[in-house]
Amino acid sequence: MDRLPFIFGKSTDFVNFTDRDEDTAQLIRNFKSQINTTIISPRRWGKTSLVEKVATQLMAENSDIKVCMLDIFNVRSEEEFYEHFAREVLKATANKWEEMAANAREFLSQLLPKISFSPDSQAEISFGVEWSALQKNPDDILNLPETIAKAKNIRVIVCIDEFQSVGDYADSLAFQRKLRSHWQHHHHVAYCLYGSKRHMLLDIFSNAAMPFYKFGDIMFLQKISNKNWGEFVRKRFKDTGKKIALKDAEYLAQRVDNHSYYVQQLAQQAWLRTETNCSAEIVDDALQGIKNQLSLLFVNQIESMTATQINFLKAVLNNETAFTSQENLQKYRLGTSANLKRIKEALSAREIIDIQNNVVEILDPIFKLWLKEEYFKK
């Protein structure tokens, strides 16, 4: 089978990237101007794909710009962070492993760096100093991008995915203060920080009590419009010798609330079911297939909730807004207003709902459909 025309579950290449023209332009301006940037949106809205697209474009057009991409989802401690950060910065600013090793010896000499390479050329770095010494004086590592940028007369962009993970480190606030105290003085480096847990990132970057408050420009990604999704889906069908009418392509995107991940997944499943012409019926059949596939996951999710949390989701689905009114508290058996606050906090922390300007939204559009069309209909 030829390559599938729709990609989900991984960052997309240029062919599978749609819209985000304004976000792309803003991010390019920020990177070129060395403006630190935080990108905030719910999970699976395309943050990583956006950053990778901009990084690729910038380096292709500017030989003096190097972009370092880090994902710290599995980096569980401050010590691991230093090793991962140093390794990725060294890799991003060197053209071959010999140069990488030389840079480590030159710029991290006091830490006695040791670099090893696996058979697949993956590099690992360790330091010949005690962890206690490194913890107290991480200057060489945290200043490494700036040091290399100045020495090589280049600009460095450090992009850190899943940045909210630092909130789980031991003595996290002290660690964040270390990062901020070093990075705010870098003039040849810009930092782009983003992740998949919107509520945690908001606390890190918009809470005046946190070290990273006002660290740089905050970009709030919006959903791609239904019109743009429709045109994209129709074109991708056409590129592979199949057809879908624009109204059906827009219907496909609308059924999953124009959610980037699910538009791509639903479009892929509809495309696989299509011989020549895709119809709304084929879209509905593909959507039902995805719901069935995820139903066990959703059942487990529901079983981990309290009765009042489930009742609250029902109220959200019924488009209620006055949750604290006595009528709704009684109608949906939500308990007291204080209990309602705890419900919102718990569901928000689990990334089940999102609250903006007092508007509550269920984040996963397939879960939302499953609740409405399967669970609450029983």
C-alpha positions in Angstrom: 0.0 0.0 0.0 1.2 3.5 -0.8 1.9 5.9 2.1 -1.3 6.9 3.9 -2.3 10.5 3.2 -3.2 11.4 6.8 -0.8 11.3 9.8 -1.8 11.2 13.5 0.0 10.1 16.6 3.3 11.7 15.5 4.5 15.0 14.3 3.6 15.7 10.7 5.8 16.6 7.7 5.1 19.7 5.5 2.8 17.7 3.2 0.5 16.8 6.1 0.7 20.2 7.8 -2.2 22.5 7.3 -2.9 26.1 8.1 -1.2 27.6 11.2 0.1 30.3 8.9 -0.2 33.1 11.5 1.3 30.9 14.2 4.2 29.9 11.9 4.9 33.5 11.1 4.8 34.6 14.7 7.1 31.8 15.8 9.6 32.6 13.1 9.6 36.2 14.1 10.2 35.3 17.7 13.0 32.9 17.0 14.8 35.3 14.6 14.4 38.1 17.2 15.6 35.8 20.1 12.3 36.1 21.9 11.6 33.3 24.4 8.2 31.7 23.6 5.8 29.5 25.4 3.2 27.6 23.4 0.0 26.6 25.3 -2.9 24.5 24.0 -4.7 21.3 24.8 -2.9 18.1 23.9 -2.8 16.8 20.3 -3.5 20.2 18.8 -0.2 20.2 16.8 2.3 22.1 18.9 5.2 19.7 18.2 4.5 19.7 14.5 4.4 23.5 14.4 7.7 23.8 16.2 9.4 21.2 14.0 8.1 22.9 10.9 9.5 26.3 11.9 12.8 24.7 13.0 13.3 23.0 9.7 12.4 26.1 7.7 14.6 28.4 9.8 17.7 26.2 9.5 17.2 25.7 5.8 17.1 29.5 5.3 19.6 30.6 7.9 23.0 28.9 8.1 23.8 30.7 11.4 20.7 29.3 13.2 20.8 26.0 15.0 17.7 24.5 16.6 18.0 22.1 19.5 14.9 19.9 20.1 14.4 18.2 23.5 11.6 16.1 24.8 11.8 15.7 28.5 8.7 13.5 29.0 10.9 10.6 30.3 13.4 12.9 32.1 12.5 12.3 35.7 15.1 14.3 37.7 17.3 17.3 37.7 20.4 15.2 37.2 18.8 13.5 34.1 17.8 16.9 32.8 21.4 18.2 32.9 22.7 15.1 31.0 19.9 15.3 28.4 20.2 19.0 28.0 23.9 19.0 27.5 23.8 16.0 25.1 21.1 17.5 22.9 22.7 21.0 22.8 26.1 19.5 21.8 24.4 17.4 19.1 22.4 20.3 17.7 25.5 22.6 17.4 27.9 20.1 15.9 28.1 18.7 12.4 29.7 15.4 13.3 30.4 13.4 16.4 34.1 14.4 16.5 33.1 18.0 16.7 30.5 17.1 19.4 33.2 15.5 21.5 35.6 18.3 21.0 32.9 20.9 22.1 32.2 18.9 25.2 35.9 18.9 26.1 36.2 22.6 25.4 33.0 24.0 26.9 32.4 21.5 29.8 36.0 20.8 30.7 35.5 21.4 34.5 32.8 18.7 34.6 35.1 16.0 33.1 32.6 15.1 30.4 32.6 11.6 28.9 30.8 10.9 25.7 30.0 7.4 24.5 28.4 6.3 21.2 26.2 3.2 20.7 26.4 1.1 17.5 23.5 3.2 16.1 25.5 6.4 16.7 23.3 7.5 19.6 25.4 9.6 22.0 25.4 9.4 25.8 27.1 11.9 28.1 28.1 11.6 31.7 30.2 13.7 34.0 33.2 12.9 36.2 32.1 15.1 39.1 29.9 14.2 42.0 26.2 14.8 41.6 26.3 17.1 44.7 28.9 19.3 43.1 27.0 19.4 39.8 23.8 20.2 41.5 25.3 23.2 43.3 27.1 24.6 40.3 25.3 23.7 37.0 26.4 27.0 35.3 28.5 25.4 32.6 25.6 23.2 31.5 22.8 25.7 31.7 24.9 28.3 29.9 26.1 25.8 27.3 23.9 27.1 24.4 24.9 30.7 25.0 28.6 29.7 25.4 28.6 27.8 22.1 26.6 30.4 20.3 29.0 33.1 21.2 32.1 31.0 20.4 30.8 29.9 17.0 29.0 33.2 16.1 25.7 31.5 15.7 22.2 31.7 17.1 20.7 28.8 19.0 17.0 28.0 19.6 16.4 25.5 22.4 12.9 23.9 22.1 11.8 21.9 25.1 8.7 19.7 24.8 6.8 18.4 27.8 8.3 21.2 29.9 5.7 20.8 32.6 7.6 17.7 33.6 10.0 19.9 35.6 7.1 20.5 38.0 7.5 16.9 39.2 11.2 17.1 40.1 12.4 17.1 43.7 12.5 20.8 44.9 11.0 21.9 41.6 10.8 25.6 42.4 14.5 25.8 43.2 15.3 24.1 40.0 13.0 26.4 38.0 14.7 29.4 39.6 18.1 28.0 38.5 16.9 27.7 34.9 15.3 31.2 34.9 18.3 32.8 36.5 20.7 31.5 33.8 18.5 31.6 30.7 17.2 35.2 31.2 20.7 36.5 30.6 21.2 34.7 27.3 21.4 37.0 24.3 22.3 34.6 21.5 19.7 31.9 22.5 16.0 31.8 22.5 13.9 29.2 24.4 10.7 27.7 23.2 8.9 25.8 26.0 5.7 23.8 25.5 4.0 20.6 26.5 0.8 18.5 26.7 -0.6 19.5 30.0 -2.2 22.9 29.5 -3.2 23.6 33.1 0.3 22.9 34.5 1.9 25.1 31.9 -0.5 27.9 32.7 0.5 27.7 36.3 4.2 27.7 35.5 4.1 30.7 33.1 1.1 32.8 34.2 1.3 32.5 38.0 3.1 35.6 39.3 4.5 33.5 42.2 6.3 31.1 39.8 9.9 31.6 38.6 9.0 31.5 34.9 6.3 34.2 35.2 6.7 36.7 32.2 9.6 34.7 30.8 8.6 35.6 27.2 5.9 35.6 24.7 2.9 33.2 25.3 1.2 31.8 22.3 -2.2 30.3 22.8 -2.9 28.0 19.8 -6.5 28.0 18.5 -8.2 25.2 16.6 -7.7 25.1 12.8 -10.9 26.3 11.2 -13.5 23.9 9.7 -13.0 25.6 6.3 -9.2 24.9 6.3 -9.7 21.4 7.4 -12.2 20.8 4.7 -9.9 22.0 2.0 -7.0 20.0 3.4 -9.0 16.7 3.6 -10.4 17.2 0.1 -6.9 17.9 -1.4 -5.3 14.9 0.3 -8.1 12.6 -1.0 -7.6 14.1 -4.5 -3.8 13.7 -4.3 -4.3 9.9 -3.9 -6.8 9.5 -6.7 -9.9 9.5 -4.4 -12.7 12.1 -4.0 -14.6 13.7 -1.2 -16.9 16.6 -1.6 -16.0 19.8 0.3 -19.2 19.6 2.3 -18.4 16.0 3.4 -14.8 16.9 4.2 -16.0 19.8 6.4 -18.6 17.5 7.9 -15.8 15.1 8.7 -13.8 17.7 10.6 -16.9 19.1 12.3 -17.8 15.7 13.7 -14.6 15.7 15.8 -14.7 19.4 16.7 -11.9 20.3 14.3 -9.4 18.5 16.7 -6.1 18.1 14.8 -5.3 14.6 16.0 -8.8 13.2 15.4 -9.4 15.0 12.1 -6.3 13.2 10.8 -7.4 9.8 12.3 -11.0 10.0 11.1 -9.8 11.1 7.6 -7.4 8.2 7.5 -10.1 5.7 8.5 -12.6 7.2 6.0 -9.9 7.1 3.2 -9.2 3.5 3.9 -13.0 2.7 3.6 -13.2 4.6 0.3 -12.8 3.0 -3.1 -13.4 6.1 -5.2 -15.8 8.6 -3.6 -16.1 9.2 0.2 -19.6 10.0 1.5 -21.0 11.3 4.8 -22.1 7.7 5.4 -18.5 6.4 5.1 -17.4 9.2 7.5 -20.0 8.1 10.0 -19.0 4.5 9.7 -15.4 5.4 10.2 -16.3 7.5 13.3 -18.2 4.6 14.8 -15.2 2.4 14.3 -13.0 4.8 16.2 -15.6 5.0 19.0 -15.7 1.3 19.3 -12.0 1.0 19.3 -11.7 3.5 22.2 -14.7 2.4 24.1 -12.8 0.2 26.6 -10.5 3.1 27.4 -13.5 5.3 28.0 -15.2 2.7 30.2 -12.0 2.6 32.3 -12.0 6.3 32.5 -15.6 6.5 33.6 -15.0 3.8 36.3 -12.2 5.9 37.8 -14.6 8.9 38.3 -16.9 9.7 41.2 -20.6 9.8 40.6 -20.7 13.6 41.0 -17.9 14.0 38.4 -19.9 11.9 35.9 -23.0 14.0 36.7 -21.1 17.1 36.0 -20.0 15.8 32.6 -23.7 15.2 31.9 -24.5 18.8 32.8 -21.7 20.0 30.4 -23.1 17.9 27.6 -26.5 19.4 28.2 -24.9 22.8 27.7 -25.6 24.0 31.2 -23.7 27.1 32.3 -25.2 28.0 35.7 -23.7 25.0 37.5 -23.9 26.6 40.9 -27.6 27.4 40.7 -29.6 25.5 43.2 -31.7 24.0 40.4 -28.7 22.5 38.6 -27.0 21.4 41.8 -30.1 19.4 42.7 -31.0 18.3 39.1 -27.5 16.8 38.5 -26.9 15.8 42.2 -23.6 17.8 42.3 -23.6 18.5 46.0 -22.5 21.9 47.2 -20.9 24.8 45.4 -17.6 23.9 47.2 -17.9 20.3 45.9 -18.5 21.7 42.4 -15.2 23.5 42.6 -13.4 20.3 43.6 -15.0 18.5 40.7 -13.8 21.0 38.2 -10.3 21.0 39.6 -10.1 17.2 39.5 -11.4 16.8 36.0 -9.2 19.7 34.8 -6.1 18.1 36.4 -6.8 14.9 34.5 -7.1 16.8 31.2 -10.7 15.7 30.8 -12.1 19.2 30.8 -10.8 22.6 29.9 -12.1 25.8 31.4 -11.6 29.2 29.6 -13.5 32.3 30.6 -15.8 30.2 32.7 -16.7 28.0 29.7 -16.3 24.3 30.3 -15.4 22.0 27.4 -14.8 18.3 27.3 -11.4 18.1 25.7 -11.5 14.7 23.9 -14.2 15.0 21.1 -14.5 11.2 20.7 -15.0 10.8 24.5 -17.6 13.6 24.3 -19.4 11.8 21.5 -19.2 8.4 23.3 -20.7 9.9 26.4 -23.5 11.6 24.5 -24.3 8.8 22.0 -23.4 5.7 24.0 -23.0 6.1 27.8 -25.8 8.5 28.7 -28.2 7.0 26.2 -28.2 3.7 28.1 
